[in-house]
Amino acid sequence: MIVPMERLTLLCLDSARESVLTALRDLGCVHVRVETRDSETLRRAAAAVAAAEQALRVLTVAEADGTFAFKPDAASPVAALAPEALAVEAEALAAVRTAADVTRAAELITRLRDEAQNLRTQLRRYAPFGSVDPSTVTALQGKGLAVRLYRCPESVPAGEGNDFTLGTEAGFRYGVRLGGDALPEGYEAVPLPERSTAAMADEAVRDEAAAARLVTLIADAAESLRPLLSRNLEERRRDNVVATVAENLRAEGPIACLAGYVPKRLHDTVVVRAEAEGWGVVLEEPDPDDAEVPVLLEAPRGFRAIGALFSGLGILPGYIEGDISVPFYLFFSLFFAMLIGDAGYGLVMLAGVLLAALRLRKKTAAKPVLQIFTVFALSTILWGVLSGTYFGIAKAALPAVLREIPTVDWLGQDSNVMFLCFLIGAVHISVARLWNAVLLLPGLKALGELGWLGVTWSMFMIVSGIVVEWFTQPGWAWWLLGGSVAAILVPMVADIRREGISIGMLPLNVISAMGDIISYVRLFAVGLASVKVAENFNAMAFQLDLPLVLRVVAVCVILLLGHGLNLAMGALSILVHAVRLNTLEFSNAKGVTWSGVPYTPFKQPQQ
């Protein structure tokens, strides 16, 4: 269920703000309504969190490949350093011990590499001239000899006497012209570098070496620094939360006010604490249109692991939308099994889950994830056994023990599986429509939901009659469709001022209901594709004409890569198709928009 909430308004003395924050944190059940979202204090707190997160990212990058891109912002001291001072600063950083050291090192690395890249770009520009030293040119000019660098297309005739070609590249001639005469037509003057190309090359090497040393420095310290930086990040996040709550404890003269939400079952707990602290509190039912009421989801026992899936997908039903955990869990498990569709793959997943359970047995937070994937793996095994599918191996080639396991031959016909997909879709959507009708009783809108239920089954019969070769559409399906549309219209006409636009959209919505039923055929299509891919990899592996030793190696490689890729594609199909059928087709029928705000009470940090 979705735990009922009450809106809290808390009044206290502004002079007691610190003690109020401490007491609220100790109470640990108030979800603060954020109304002040921007202030200097909040910006500083958010910046501290961002800096701590960046420091951890730097460690990861340093350990991986060292391809840094952590440009310092304008306020960073590193941004103000002159290019020639960067290597000196890098050399002065002898050890990386804190988050600030990590950030400074990363910013230095980025700037050093940028400067080295700029120098390399300039060197490439002057490469056709060979070694260029502007001081030599200045000395010659001091003696009255003008010296200018130029480039021109090779097709332009060379000058006479005072032109000297130094090199050619990409269809251009590069050279030096002595004397004060104007450059001939087609010549382009090339400005002298600010310093010698030899010096620039040395500086580029120096900067690259300094950056490489800092990367090594960070990588070597990463193992010991990571716990420290992780703790620092958690502290910064807690400080950010405290700052947010403090900013939303708004002062109105000597009185401070805070708005929030608390679970209704903790009403008495809050009142008792308020009396003890001398607060004034008002606890009331939230407005029906209040979109900020937080959601605390407590699924029925046996289905609570679905919370881990919701969290992983980043979805949560709205406060007034109802808890759909049970149908979501049941149908998602079925969709998972049908999309993977192979008992062998299910066994691989189950083995992976059991191995993970052994390694994570002391981590309580991992338990819901392990539970839900155990259910998914067992569902896949059951579906694969019923359909007789094991790694895409032909039934005649299976070991005798697997051939003797009873299967459902009906699932071996494509038309039967498509019919089953349409049936599952009709049942899935019907659950949503019946649920809505029960909640709307005895109101007239319940009739509209029953009308949509009739439309769903009409479309099921129409679609099955078109697609499934052995299914004959009953003649009364069209009568059911007409009567259902009439039932939908009754509550719309009764409230025509607000439902007038819905009447205009009704034909499109009825057609959309057909599309919803057809959408479930993806379970058949993706499952069949997975089986065919497995069969093709098996055929590819066992039809190789190679010497025995090479053949064994090649077969193992092809099977591992092929079935691994197929399993990965299956995982992707789960994210695309199983999630869609629950969060779109079913949710649209149920009226779930997944707009829920997670319940995050202000409380003491977990030790």
N, C-alpha and C positions, 0 to 999 in steps of 0.2 A: 504494500500500500504506500501511498504518498502521505507522510506524516502531516497531520493538520498543524498549521502555524497560526500564531497570533502576532499582530503588529504591536511593537513596543515603542512607547514614547517615554523617555527617561529624562527627568529634570534633577539637577544637582547644583551646588554652588560652584561657580567657576574657579574659586580659590582652592577647591578640593579636587581639581581635575586629575592630578597624578594619582591620588588614592582611588578615584573612581575607575581609572584605567586598570589599576592593579586588581581591584575587586572584580571588575568585569572579566578580566583575563582568568581570574581564579574561578569565577562562576562557570565560564567555559561553554555557554549555550547561546549567547547572543550573536546572531548574524547581523552585522552592522549594515544599515542602508547607506550606501555611498552616495552622497549628494554633492560634496565638495571633491572634485576630481583633479583640480589643478591648483597648485600653490608652490611657492619656492621650496617649502619643506618637503612636499611630495616629490618634486622634481629631483631634489638632492637624494632622497631615499631611493627613488627609482634608478638614478644614476649609479648609486652605490651597488645596487643589485646587478645592473648591467656590467659594471666593472668586474664584479666577482665572477659573473658568468663568463666574461671574456677571458679572465685569467685561467679558468678551467679549460676553455676552448684552446687557448695557447698551448697548454700542456699536451692536449690530444694531437694538435697539429705538429708540435715538435717531435712527438714520438712516432708520428706517421711518416710524413714526407717533408715537413719543414717549409711548406709553401705558404708563407705568411702573407696576410693582407690586412693587417691591423693598423690602419692609418691613424695617427694621433689627431684628436680634434684640436680646434684652435686654442683651447685653454691649456693644453698639455705643454709642459716645458720642452718636450722633445720637438714639438712643432716649431718652436722659436730658435732652435739650434741652427747655426750656419752649417752648410755642407761640410766644410773643412773641420768642424768640431765634432761631427758625428762619431768618427772612428776613435777620437780621444775619449768621448763619453762611454763608448762601448768598452774600451780597454779599462776604464775606471770601474766598470761593473764586474767585480771579481767573483761574485756569488749571487745566486738567486734564492732568497730565503722567504720572501713574503709575496702577497698578491701584487703589491705595488711594484716590487722588483720584476715580477713576471710581465706585468703590463708595460713597464718601461723598456724591458728587453725586447718585447714584441714590437713596440713602436720604433725602437732603434733599428731592429732588423728590417722592418718595412722601409724606413727612410734610407738606410744604407743601401738596400737593394735597388730602390728607386734611383738614388744618386749614381750607383754603379751602372744602372741601365742607361741613364742619361749620358754618362760618359762614354759608354760603348756606342751609343747612337752617334755621338759627335765623332768618335774615332772612325766609325764606318764612313762618315761623310768626308773625312780628310784622308782616308786610306789610299785613294789613287794618287795623292800628292807625295806619299811616302812620309818621312818624318818632317813635321812642320814646327818651327820654333819662332813665335812672334818676336822674341827679343832679338834674334838675328836680323829679321826684317827691319825692326826699329833701328838697329845699329846701321844698316845699309842706308836707310832713309836719312839718318843723321849725317851721313856723308854725301847726301845729295842724289842718291840713286833710288828712284821710285820702284817699288816692288809690289806687284799685284798678282793674286791668284785668280785663275779663271777656269771656266769649263765651257765647252761648246760641242755641238754635234760633230762627229767625225767627218761628216760631209762638208763642213765649212773649211775652206782652204787655210792652211797654217800661215801665220804671219811671218814676216821675213826679219831676220837679224835679231830682234829683241824678244822673240817668242821662243820658249823652251818647253817642249812636251815632257811631262813627268809620268804620265800613265794614261791608260784608256780603260773604260769600264762601261758596259751596257750601252754601247753606241755613242759614248761621249769621250771627248779628249780633255784631259786635265793638264794644266800647265801653269807656268809663271811668265809674266811679262815684265820686262825691265824697261825703265824709262817712263817719261810722263805723257807719252802720246795716248790719245783716247783708244779704248778697246775697239777693235774692228766690229762690224755688224755681225750678229750671230753669236758673239761672245757674251758670257754672263759672268759678272764679277762674283767671286767667292770671298766673303769676309774672312779675315784671319781669326784663328781660335784665340780665346782669352789667354790660354797658356799652351805650352808645348804639348804635342801629342804624346811624347814620351812621359811627361808628367801626368797627363790624363790617364794613360794606361796604368801607371803605377798606382794612382789614386783608386782606379776601378778595382784593381787587384786587392788593394788594401781594404776597401769597403766590403768587397765580397768575402774576404777572409774574416773580417770583424763580424759580419753577419753570421757566417758559418760557425764561428766560435760561440756566439750567443745561442744559436740553435742547439748546439751540443750541450751548452751549459744548462739550458732549460730541460732538455731531454734527460740529462743525467740526474737532475734534481726532481724529475716528475714523480717518481714513485713515492718519495718521502713528502713531497709537497701536496700531492693530491688530497690526502685526508685533511690537511690543514686548510686548503682552499675550499674543500667541500663544507667544512664546518663554518668557514668564513662566509660562504654563500648562504648557508642556512641562517646565520645570524643576520646578514643583511636583509634577507627576505622577512625575517621576524621583525626587524626594525622597520621595514617598509609597511608591514601590516599595522604595527603600533602607530606609525606616523599617519596612516590612513584613518585609523580609528580616532586618533587625537584631533585630526583636522575636521572630522565630522562630528566631534563633540563641540558644537558651535556655541559661542558665548553670546548672550543677549543681556548686556549689562552684567549684573552680578550672578546671573543664572546661566547655566550651560544646559544644552538640550542635545539629546542623542536619539535618533530613530533607528529601529532595527526590527528583527523578527526573532521569536523563540518558539520552539515546539510547544503546542498547546498542553501537552502532558506535563510540562515543566512550569506551568503557570504558578503553582503554589511555591515552588522553589525560588522563582524570581521575586515573588511578593515578599517572602520571608527575608531574603537577602536585602531587598530594598528597604524594608523596615529597619533592619539592623544597621544599614549604612546611612539611613536618613535621606534616601532618594524619594522623589515623587515619580510614580510609574503609572502608565495607562496601558492596559493590555486589552486589545479589541480584535474582532474579526477583520482580516484585511479586505479591502475593496475587491469586488469580483474582477474588475478590470486592472488591478495592480499587477503589472508585468514583472515586478521585482521581487515578488514573494519567492523565497528560496525553496528548493525541492530537496527533501530528505527522503530518499527512496528506501523502503524496507520491504523487499520482496518476500513472499511466503517462504517458510523453511523448505529447503530442498531446491529453491530456485535463486537463492541469494548470490550465487556466483555470477549471475547475469550482470551484476553491478560492475564486475571487472571488464566485461565486454562493452558495456555502455561507456565506461571510463576510457577504454582503449579507443573506441570509435569517436569519442568526444560528443556523445549525444545524451540527452536527458529530456524526458517529457516535461511539459509545462506543469505548473502547480495545479491547474484546474483540468488537466487533460487526462488524468487517471493513470494508474499503474498497469502497464501492459507487459510486465516482466514474464508472466507465465506463458502467454501465447507466443511472445517473442522468442523465449528460450526453446519452447517445443518445436516451433516451425523452423527456427534457425538451425537447430540440430538436424531436422529432416532435410533442409536445403543443403546443409554441409555434406551430409551423407550422399545425397543424390548427385551433387556437383563433383565430388571426388570419385564416388562410385566404385571403389575398388577395395576389397577386403585386405589385399596385400598392403596397399598404401595406409589403410587404417591401422594395420599391425605395426607398420613403421612409425606412425605417429604415436601410437600407444607406447611403443618402446622408448621413444624420445621423451614422452611425458613421464614415464617411470624413472628414466635416468635423471631427468630434471628434478623429480621429486626427491630422489636420493641426495642430490647435490644441494637442494634448497630446503631440506627438511627443517632447518632451524629458522627459516624466514617465513614468518606468519603471513606477511603480505602476499607471498607467492601462492598461498593455498587456494584462493578462489580461481586464479588463472589455471592452475593445474587441474582443479576440479572440472572446470568448463571444458578444457581440452580433452580430458578423459572421456567426458560424455560425447564430445564430437568424434573422437577416435572410435569409441564403441559403436556409435551410430553408423559410422562409415563401414566398420567391420560387418555389422548386421546387414546393411544394405548390400554389401559386396557378396556376402554369403547367400542372401536370398536370390541375387541375380547370377550367382556363380562366377564372379569376376575376381581373379587373383593375378595382379600384375599384367593384365591383358593376355594371359596365356590361354590358348584354346582348350576347351573343356576336355577334349580327347587326350591332350598332352599333360593334364594335371595328374599329380600322384593319386593313387587309388583312394587314399584316405579322404582327399578333398572331393573326389568324384562321388563318393558315397554320401556326402552331406546333402540333405534334401534342399532343393532349390525351388523357386516359384517360376515354372516355365512360362507363365503368362507374361512375366517381365522381359522375356526374350524377344518379344514382338514390338517393333518400334511404335506401331499404331496404339498398342496397349499402353505403353509408357507415356505417349503424348496425351492419351485420354486421362491417365492418372495425374499428369501435370495439371490439366484443365480442372480436374476434380479437386485437387489440392488447392488450386487457386480459388475456386468457388467456395470451398469450405473456409479457407483463410479469410477471405473478404466477408463471408457470412458471419463469422465470429464477431468481426468489428460492427457490422450492421445490427446484429441481434443485441450486442452489448449496448450500443447507443439506444436502441428501442427500449430496452429495460430501464435505462437511466432516465429516459424522457417520459415514461408512463407516469400518470395517465394523460399527459399532454397530447395535443393533436399532432405534434411533430414526430411522435413515435410511429404514427401511421406512415409518414414519409420515409422513415428508416425501413419499415417493413416493405414499402414499395421498392426501395433500392435493393432489398434482399431478393424480391421477385425478379428485378431486372438482372441481378447477378446470375441467378439460376437460368433465366431465359437466355442470357448470353452464353452461358456454359453449354446449353443444349444446341444453340445455333452454331457456335464455334465447333463443337464436337461433331455436329452433323456435316460441316464443311470439310474438316480436316481428318477425322477418324473414319477410316474406310468402312468399318463394320457397324458404326453407330448410325441409327436412323432417328432423325430429329422428329419428336412427336408433334402432331399438328397443333396441339394446344399450347405449344411454346410461345407462339405469336399472341395468343389470347392472354397468356400469363404476362407477356411483355406489355401489352396494351393496358391491362388492368393495373399492373404495377406502376406504369407511368401516371395513370389516373390517380392512384393513391399518393404518389409523390406530389401531384398538383394540388391536392386538397389543402394541406397546410400552407402551401405557397399562396394560393388564392385567398385564404383566410387572413393572411398577413401581407397583402399585395403591396402595401406601401414600402415595406422593407425587402420583400422577396421578389419584387417585379423584375429585377435584372436576372435573378436566378431562373425565372420562367423563360426568359429569352435564351439563356444558356443551356436550358434543359436538353435540347436535341444533341448538342455537342457533348454534354456530360453522359448521356446514354451511350453514344458512340464510344466515348472514353472508357465506359464500363466494359465494352467488348475488348478494347485494347488491353485493359487490366487482366482479363482472363487469358488472352493470347500471350501476355508477357510471361506467364508461368511456364511456357514451353521452353524457355531458356534452360530450365532444369534438365530437360531431355537433351537439348542440343549440346550444351556444354559437357554433360556427363558422357554422351556418346562420343564427342570429340576426344575426351580424355582417354576413353577405352581404345579408340582407333589409333591415337598417338602411341599408346603403350604397345599395341599390336605391331605397329610399323617398326618401332625400335627393336622389338623382339625379332621380327623377320630380318631386319638389317643385320643384327648381331649374329644370328645363327645361319645366315646364308653366305658368310664369308668363305672364300676359298683361299686359305692360308695354311702354312705349316702349323702343326698342332700347338707348339709353344706360342707362336705369334697369335694364333687364333684364340687361345685362351685369354691372353692379355687383351686383345682387341675386343672380345666379347664382354669381358668385365668392364672395360672402359666405356663401351657403347651403352651397356645396360645401366651403369651407374650414372653416366651423364644424361642419358635419355630419360630414364625414370625420375632422376632428380629434377630435370627441367620440367617434366610433366607434372610432378608434384608441386613445383614452384608455380606453374601456371594455374594449377588447381587452387592454390592459396590465393592467387590474384583473383580468380573467378569468385571466390567466397566474398572478397571485399567488394567486388563489383555487383554480383548478382544476388547473393543471399542477403546482403545488407539492403540492397535496393528493394527487394520484395517486401521486406519488413518495414523499412523506413519510408517507402513511397506508396506502393499499392495498398498495403494494409493500413498504414498510418493515415493516408488520405481518406480511406473509408471510415476510420475511427475518429478522425479529426485531431490527430496528434501532430503538432508542428515541431516538436523537439526544440522548444524554445526555453527549456528549463534553466534556471539559475542554480548552480549547486549550492547546497547549504554548507557554508564555511564559517563556523562559529569562531569568535575571538576567544582564544584559550591559551593556556600555558603550553609551551612547546613540549613535544614528546622527548623523553630522555632516552 
